Amino acid sequence: APVGTAQPILERFVHEKRFWIYKKLAEKDALRSPKVSKEFVNGEGFPYLGRSYRLLLVDDQDEPIKLIKGRFRLRRSDVPQAKTCFITWYIDHARPWIAHRISEHADRLGKQPTGLEVRDLGFRWGSCGKSGGLNFHWATILLPPSIVEYVVVHELVHLLEPNHTPEFWTRIERVMPDYETRKEWLAENGAGYLAL
């Protein structure tokens, strides 16, 4: 609040925004809830684009990890560094998938990003750099396709509107009329996809 704002004005603002405040506190609490860590054993499920694929440990293959016939196949010799192998695989598969969605929507918005990076962003799904580059958390590719698409559009719109102003949400709605449903799904379910 601006310095010197009267206490009654602050109290009225907080009272009017209490539902939003409680919702945001609940979302933060959900992000802090204990994560279920994955075990790299036969049959364990690992997500990719909203679906769960069972793990199969194999003795020999030319790459540490592959997705073949609906199963993730991981070389037994790579189990000690399996988390790194999975993250590398997700990053490698996220880049082209996200790049394709960016190209679909960037033309409609009339703005192209200067670059694309997929990496660990902590608790953020995406970010838009000051130079116009877009960054996405590697775990974004674990989400259902419609939710990944929402994250992509969200970051693309930041190229035009850096802050979450009413105009920002209006621009998203023009591209994705059901964005609120997707946004809410991400707030309620997203934290569970960050556990690996």
CYANA upper distance limits for C-alpha pairs under 8 A (distance plus 0.5 A):
  1 ALA  CA      5 THR  CA      7.21
  1 ALA  CA     10 LEU  CA      8.25
  5 THR  CA      9 ILE  CA      7.43
  5 THR  CA     10 LEU  CA      7.55
  6 ALA  CA     10 LEU  CA      7.07
  7 GLN  CA     11 GLU  CA      6.66
  8 PRO  CA     12 ARG  CA      6.56
  9 ILE  CA     13 PHE  CA      6.67
 10 LEU  CA     14 VAL  CA      6.71
 11 GLU  CA     15 HIS  CA      6.52
 12 ARG  CA     16 GLU  CA      6.58
 13 PHE  CA     17 LYS  CA      6.63
 14 VAL  CA     18 ARG  CA      6.21
 17 LYS  CA     21 ILE  CA      6.69
 18 ARG  CA     22 TYR  CA      6.54
 19 PHE  CA     23 LYS  CA      6.60
 20 TRP  CA     24 LYS  CA      6.67
 21 ILE  CA     25 LEU  CA      6.67
 22 TYR  CA     26 ALA  CA      6.63
 23 LYS  CA     27 GLU  CA      6.73
 24 LYS  CA     28 LYS  CA      6.75
 25 LEU  CA     29 ASP  CA      6.64
 26 ALA  CA     30 ALA  CA      6.65
 27 GLU  CA     31 LEU  CA      6.88
 27 GLU  CA    187 ALA  CA      6.86
 27 GLU  CA    188 GLU  CA      7.53
 28 LYS  CA     32 ARG  CA      6.94
 29 ASP  CA     33 SER  CA      6.85
 30 ALA  CA    188 GLU  CA      8.30
 30 ALA  CA    191 ALA  CA      7.46
 31 LEU  CA    191 ALA  CA      5.79
 35 LYS  CA    192 GLY  CA      7.53
 35 LYS  CA    195 ALA  CA      6.18
 36 VAL  CA    195 ALA  CA      6.74
 36 VAL  CA    196 LEU  CA      8.44
 37 SER  CA    195 ALA  CA      6.28
 37 SER  CA    196 LEU  CA      6.08
 38 LYS  CA     44 GLU  CA      7.81
 38 LYS  CA    195 ALA  CA      7.77
 38 LYS  CA    196 LEU  CA      5.90
 39 GLU  CA     44 GLU  CA      7.10
 40 PHE  CA     44 GLU  CA      7.20
 40 PHE  CA     55 LEU  CA      7.94
 40 PHE  CA     79 VAL  CA      7.10
 40 PHE  CA     82 ALA  CA      7.42
 41 VAL  CA     55 LEU  CA      7.30
 41 VAL  CA     56 LEU  CA      7.93
 41 VAL  CA     57 LEU  CA      7.56
 42 ASN  CA     54 ARG  CA      7.88
 42 ASN  CA     55 LEU  CA      5.73
 42 ASN  CA     56 LEU  CA      5.41
 42 ASN  CA     57 LEU  CA      6.45
 43 GLY  CA     54 ARG  CA      5.51
 43 GLY  CA     55 LEU  CA      5.62
 43 GLY  CA     56 LEU  CA      6.99
 44 GLU  CA     54 ARG  CA      5.88
 44 GLU  CA     55 LEU  CA      5.90
 45 GLY  CA     52 SER  CA      5.95
 45 GLY  CA     53 TYR  CA      5.70
 45 GLY  CA     54 ARG  CA      4.85
 45 GLY  CA     55 LEU  CA      6.67
 46 PHE  CA     52 SER  CA      5.71
 46 PHE  CA     53 TYR  CA      5.74
 46 PHE  CA     54 ARG  CA      6.77
 46 PHE  CA     55 LEU  CA      7.64
 46 PHE  CA     72 PHE  CA      8.33
 47 PRO  CA     51 ARG  CA      5.82
 47 PRO  CA     52 SER  CA      4.77
 47 PRO  CA     53 TYR  CA      6.58
 47 PRO  CA    142 LEU  CA      5.79
 47 PRO  CA    143 LEU  CA      8.18
 47 PRO  CA    193 TYR  CA      8.31
 48 TYR  CA     52 SER  CA      6.93
 48 TYR  CA     53 TYR  CA      7.87
 48 TYR  CA    141 ILE  CA      6.68
 48 TYR  CA    142 LEU  CA      4.76
 48 TYR  CA    143 LEU  CA      7.33
 48 TYR  CA    144 PRO  CA      8.36
 49 LEU  CA    141 ILE  CA      6.01
 49 LEU  CA    142 LEU  CA      5.24
 49 LEU  CA    143 LEU  CA      5.53
 49 LEU  CA    144 PRO  CA      5.17
 49 LEU  CA    145 PRO  CA      6.06
 50 GLY  CA    142 LEU  CA      6.23
 50 GLY  CA    143 LEU  CA      5.15
 50 GLY  CA    144 PRO  CA      4.16
 50 GLY  CA    145 PRO  CA      7.24
 51 ARG  CA    142 LEU  CA      8.38
 51 ARG  CA    144 PRO  CA      7.76
 53 TYR  CA     70 GLY  CA      6.58
 53 TYR  CA     71 ARG  CA      5.80
 53 TYR  CA     72 PHE  CA      6.74
 54 ARG  CA     70 GLY  CA      8.11
 54 ARG  CA     71 ARG  CA      5.72
 54 ARG  CA     72 PHE  CA      6.56
 55 LEU  CA     71 ARG  CA      6.37
 55 LEU  CA     72 PHE  CA      5.26
 55 LEU  CA     73 ARG  CA      6.41
 55 LEU  CA     74 LEU  CA      7.64
 56 LEU  CA     71 ARG  CA      7.16
 56 LEU  CA     72 PHE  CA      6.57
 56 LEU  CA     73 ARG  CA      5.35
 56 LEU  CA     74 LEU  CA      6.80
 57 LEU  CA     73 ARG  CA      6.26
 57 LEU  CA     74 LEU  CA      5.45
 57 LEU  CA     75 ARG  CA      6.26
 57 LEU  CA     76 ARG  CA      6.06
 58 VAL  CA     73 ARG  CA      6.89
 58 VAL  CA     74 LEU  CA      6.45
 58 VAL  CA     75 ARG  CA      5.45
 58 VAL  CA     76 ARG  CA      6.25
 59 ASP  CA     75 ARG  CA      6.13
 59 ASP  CA     76 ARG  CA      6.15
 59 ASP  CA     77 SER  CA      7.99
 60 ASP  CA     75 ARG  CA      6.65
 60 ASP  CA     76 ARG  CA      8.49
 61 GLN  CA     75 ARG  CA      7.15
 63 GLU  CA     75 ARG  CA      8.26
 64 PRO  CA     74 LEU  CA      6.24
 64 PRO  CA     75 ARG  CA      5.88
 64 PRO  CA     78 ASP  CA      6.75
 64 PRO  CA     85 CYS  CA      7.12
 65 ILE  CA     72 PHE  CA      7.33
 65 ILE  CA     73 ARG  CA      6.01
 65 ILE  CA     74 LEU  CA      5.05
 65 ILE  CA     75 ARG  CA      7.12
 65 ILE  CA     85 CYS  CA      7.22
 65 ILE  CA     86 PHE  CA      7.64
 65 ILE  CA     89 TRP  CA      7.61
 66 LYS  CA     72 PHE  CA      6.15
 66 LYS  CA     73 ARG  CA      5.69
 66 LYS  CA     74 LEU  CA      7.26
 67 LEU  CA     71 ARG  CA      6.00
 67 LEU  CA     72 PHE  CA      4.92
 67 LEU  CA     73 ARG  CA      6.62
 68 ILE  CA     72 PHE  CA      6.91
 68 ILE  CA     73 ARG  CA      7.55
 74 LEU  CA     78 ASP  CA      7.50
 74 LEU  CA     79 VAL  CA      7.85
 74 LEU  CA     82 ALA  CA      8.28
 75 ARG  CA     79 VAL  CA      7.40
 78 ASP  CA     82 ALA  CA      6.22
 78 ASP  CA     85 CYS  CA      8.16
 81 GLN  CA     85 CYS  CA      6.85
 82 ALA  CA     86 PHE  CA      6.59
 83 LYS  CA     87 ILE  CA      6.72
 83 LYS  CA    196 LEU  CA      7.47
 84 THR  CA     88 THR  CA      6.57
 85 CYS  CA     89 TRP  CA      6.64
 86 PHE  CA     90 TYR  CA      6.57
 87 ILE  CA     91 ILE  CA      6.60
 87 ILE  CA    138 TRP  CA      7.54
 88 THR  CA     92 ASP  CA      6.64
 89 TRP  CA     93 HIS  CA      6.73
 90 TYR  CA     94 ALA  CA      6.30
 90 TYR  CA    138 TRP  CA      6.79
 90 TYR  CA    139 ALA  CA      7.86
 90 TYR  CA    141 ILE  CA      7.29
 90 TYR  CA    142 LEU  CA      8.50
 91 ILE  CA     95 ARG  CA      6.77
 91 ILE  CA    118 VAL  CA      6.50
 91 ILE  CA    119 ARG  CA      7.48
 91 ILE  CA    138 TRP  CA      5.87
 92 ASP  CA     96 PRO  CA      8.17
 93 HIS  CA     97 TRP  CA      7.07
 93 HIS  CA    141 ILE  CA      8.37
 94 ALA  CA     98 ILE  CA      6.32
 94 ALA  CA    118 VAL  CA      7.68
 94 ALA  CA    138 TRP  CA      7.39
 94 ALA  CA    140 THR  CA      8.30
 94 ALA  CA    141 ILE  CA      6.02
 95 ARG  CA     99 ALA  CA      6.40
 95 ARG  CA    116 LEU  CA      8.19
 95 ARG  CA    117 GLU  CA      7.99
 95 ARG  CA    118 VAL  CA      6.96
 96 PRO  CA    100 HIS  CA      6.58
 97 TRP  CA    101 ARG  CA      7.11
 98 ILE  CA    102 ILE  CA      6.62
 98 ILE  CA    148 VAL  CA      8.42
 98 ILE  CA    149 GLU  CA      8.49
 98 ILE  CA    152 VAL  CA      7.68
 99 ALA  CA    103 SER  CA      6.74
 99 ALA  CA    116 LEU  CA      7.93
100 HIS  CA    104 GLU  CA      6.87
101 ARG  CA    105 HIS  CA      6.89
101 ARG  CA    149 GLU  CA      7.20
101 ARG  CA    152 VAL  CA      7.56
102 ILE  CA    106 ALA  CA      6.14
102 ILE  CA    152 VAL  CA      6.99
102 ILE  CA    153 VAL  CA      8.08
102 ILE  CA    156 LEU  CA      8.02
103 SER  CA    107 ASP  CA      7.24
104 GLU  CA    108 ARG  CA      8.04
105 HIS  CA    109 LEU  CA      6.87
105 HIS  CA    153 VAL  CA      7.43
105 HIS  CA    156 LEU  CA      8.44
105 HIS  CA    175 VAL  CA      8.35
106 ALA  CA    110 GLY  CA      6.40
106 ALA  CA    111 LYS  CA      5.94
106 ALA  CA    112 GLN  CA      5.93
106 ALA  CA    113 PRO  CA      8.38
106 ALA  CA    156 LEU  CA      7.40
107 ASP  CA    111 LYS  CA      7.05
107 ASP  CA    112 GLN  CA      7.81
108 ARG  CA    175 VAL  CA      8.16
109 LEU  CA    156 LEU  CA      8.41
109 LEU  CA    157 VAL  CA      7.97
109 LEU  CA    175 VAL  CA      8.40
111 LYS  CA    156 LEU  CA      8.21
111 LYS  CA    159 LEU  CA      7.53
111 LYS  CA    160 LEU  CA      7.94
112 GLN  CA    156 LEU  CA      8.46
113 PRO  CA    132 GLY  CA      5.75
113 PRO  CA    133 GLY  CA      5.80
113 PRO  CA    134 LEU  CA      6.93
113 PRO  CA    156 LEU  CA      7.87
113 PRO  CA    159 LEU  CA      7.79
114 THR  CA    131 SER  CA      7.63
114 THR  CA    132 GLY  CA      5.69
114 THR  CA    133 GLY  CA      5.29
114 THR  CA    134 LEU  CA      8.12
115 GLY  CA    132 GLY  CA      7.67
115 GLY  CA    133 GLY  CA      4.90
115 GLY  CA    134 LEU  CA      6.59
116 LEU  CA    133 GLY  CA      6.35
116 LEU  CA    134 LEU  CA      5.50
116 LEU  CA    135 ASN  CA      6.36
116 LEU  CA    136 PHE  CA      8.39
117 GLU  CA    133 GLY  CA      8.23
117 GLU  CA    134 LEU  CA      6.87
117 GLU  CA    135 ASN  CA      5.21
117 GLU  CA    136 PHE  CA      6.78
118 VAL  CA    135 ASN  CA      6.30
118 VAL  CA    136 PHE  CA      5.35
118 VAL  CA    137 HIS  CA      6.21
118 VAL  CA    138 TRP  CA      5.91
119 ARG  CA    135 ASN  CA      7.86
119 ARG  CA    136 PHE  CA      6.88
119 ARG  CA    137 HIS  CA      5.65
119 ARG  CA    138 TRP  CA      5.59
120 ASP  CA    136 PHE  CA      8.30
120 ASP  CA    137 HIS  CA      5.52
120 ASP  CA    138 TRP  CA      6.38
120 ASP  CA    139 ALA  CA      8.36
121 LEU  CA    125 TRP  CA      7.33
121 LEU  CA    126 GLY  CA      7.71
121 LEU  CA    136 PHE  CA      7.64
121 LEU  CA    137 HIS  CA      5.62
121 LEU  CA    138 TRP  CA      8.48
122 GLY  CA    137 HIS  CA      8.13
124 ARG  CA    137 HIS  CA      7.36
125 TRP  CA    136 PHE  CA      6.29
125 TRP  CA    137 HIS  CA      5.55
125 TRP  CA    139 ALA  CA      8.22
125 TRP  CA    140 THR  CA      6.73
125 TRP  CA    151 VAL  CA      7.49
126 GLY  CA    134 LEU  CA      7.84
126 GLY  CA    135 ASN  CA      5.87
126 GLY  CA    136 PHE  CA      4.72
126 GLY  CA    137 HIS  CA      6.40
126 GLY  CA    151 VAL  CA      7.30
126 GLY  CA    152 VAL  CA      8.38
126 GLY  CA    155 GLU  CA      7.01
127 SER  CA    134 LEU  CA      6.48
127 SER  CA    135 ASN  CA      5.62
127 SER  CA    136 PHE  CA      7.04
127 SER  CA    155 GLU  CA      6.67
128 CYS  CA    132 GLY  CA      6.86
128 CYS  CA    133 GLY  CA      6.40
128 CYS  CA    134 LEU  CA      5.19
128 CYS  CA    135 ASN  CA      6.73
128 CYS  CA    155 GLU  CA      6.40
128 CYS  CA    156 LEU  CA      8.22
128 CYS  CA    158 HIS  CA      6.82
128 CYS  CA    159 LEU  CA      7.40
129 GLY  CA    133 GLY  CA      5.60
129 GLY  CA    134 LEU  CA      6.68
129 GLY  CA    135 ASN  CA      8.03
132 GLY  CA    159 LEU  CA      6.74
134 LEU  CA    155 GLU  CA      7.25
134 LEU  CA    156 LEU  CA      8.07
136 PHE  CA    140 THR  CA      7.30
139 ALA  CA    143 LEU  CA      7.92
139 ALA  CA    193 TYR  CA      7.29
139 ALA  CA    194 LEU  CA      6.66
140 THR  CA    148 VAL  CA      6.60
141 ILE  CA    145 PRO  CA      8.39
141 ILE  CA    148 VAL  CA      7.17
142 LEU  CA    193 TYR  CA      7.02
143 LEU  CA    147 ILE  CA      6.70
143 LEU  CA    148 VAL  CA      6.54
143 LEU  CA    190 GLY  CA      8.09
143 LEU  CA    193 TYR  CA      7.45
144 PRO  CA    148 VAL  CA      6.87
145 PRO  CA    149 GLU  CA      6.60
146 SER  CA    150 TYR  CA      6.84
146 SER  CA    182 ARG  CA      7.85
147 ILE  CA    151 VAL  CA      6.90
147 ILE  CA    182 ARG  CA      6.31
147 ILE  CA    183 LYS  CA      8.21
147 ILE  CA    185 TRP  CA      8.39
147 ILE  CA    186 LEU  CA      7.41
148 VAL  CA    152 VAL  CA      6.76
149 GLU  CA    153 VAL  CA      6.69
150 TYR  CA    154 HIS  CA      6.48
150 TYR  CA    176 MET  CA      8.23
150 TYR  CA    179 TYR  CA      7.14
150 TYR  CA    182 ARG  CA      7.09
150 TYR  CA    183 LYS  CA      7.81
151 VAL  CA    155 GLU  CA      6.78
152 VAL  CA    156 LEU  CA      6.65
153 VAL  CA    157 VAL  CA      6.59
153 VAL  CA    172 ILE  CA      7.34
153 VAL  CA    175 VAL  CA      8.31
154 HIS  CA    158 HIS  CA      7.10
154 HIS  CA    172 ILE  CA      7.18
155 GLU  CA    159 LEU  CA      7.56
156 LEU  CA    160 LEU  CA      8.05
157 VAL  CA    161 GLU  CA      6.57
157 VAL  CA    162 PRO  CA      8.39
157 VAL  CA    168 PHE  CA      7.23
157 VAL  CA    171 ARG  CA      7.38
157 VAL  CA    172 ILE  CA      7.14
158 HIS  CA    162 PRO  CA      5.14
158 HIS  CA    163 ASN  CA      7.47
158 HIS  CA    168 PHE  CA      7.96
161 GLU  CA    165 THR  CA      8.09
161 GLU  CA    167 GLU  CA      7.98
161 GLU  CA    168 PHE  CA      6.08
162 PRO  CA    168 PHE  CA      8.49
163 ASN  CA    168 PHE  CA      7.51
164 HIS  CA    168 PHE  CA      6.00
164 HIS  CA    169 TRP  CA      7.41
165 THR  CA    169 TRP  CA      7.25
166 PRO  CA    170 THR  CA      6.67
167 GLU  CA    171 ARG  CA      6.62
168 PHE  CA    172 ILE  CA      6.96
169 TRP  CA    173 GLU  CA      6.59
170 THR  CA    174 ARG  CA      6.80
171 ARG  CA    175 VAL  CA      7.20
172 ILE  CA    176 MET  CA      6.31
172 ILE  CA    177 PRO  CA      8.06
172 ILE  CA    179 TYR  CA      7.56
173 GLU  CA    177 PRO  CA      5.02
173 GLU  CA    178 ASP  CA      7.59
173 GLU  CA    179 TYR  CA      6.77
178 ASP  CA    182 ARG  CA      7.28
179 TYR  CA    183 LYS  CA      6.42
180 GLU  CA    184 GLU  CA      6.52
181 THR  CA    185 TRP  CA      6.67
182 ARG  CA    186 LEU  CA      6.73
183 LYS  CA    187 ALA  CA      6.79
184 GLU  CA    188 GLU  CA      6.69
185 TRP  CA    189 ASN  CA      6.35
185 TRP  CA    190 GLY  CA      7.92
186 LEU  CA    190 GLY  CA      5.19
187 ALA  CA    191 ALA  CA      8.24
189 ASN  CA    193 TYR  CA      8.02
190 GLY  CA    194 LEU  CA      7.71
191 ALA  CA    195 ALA  CA      8.12
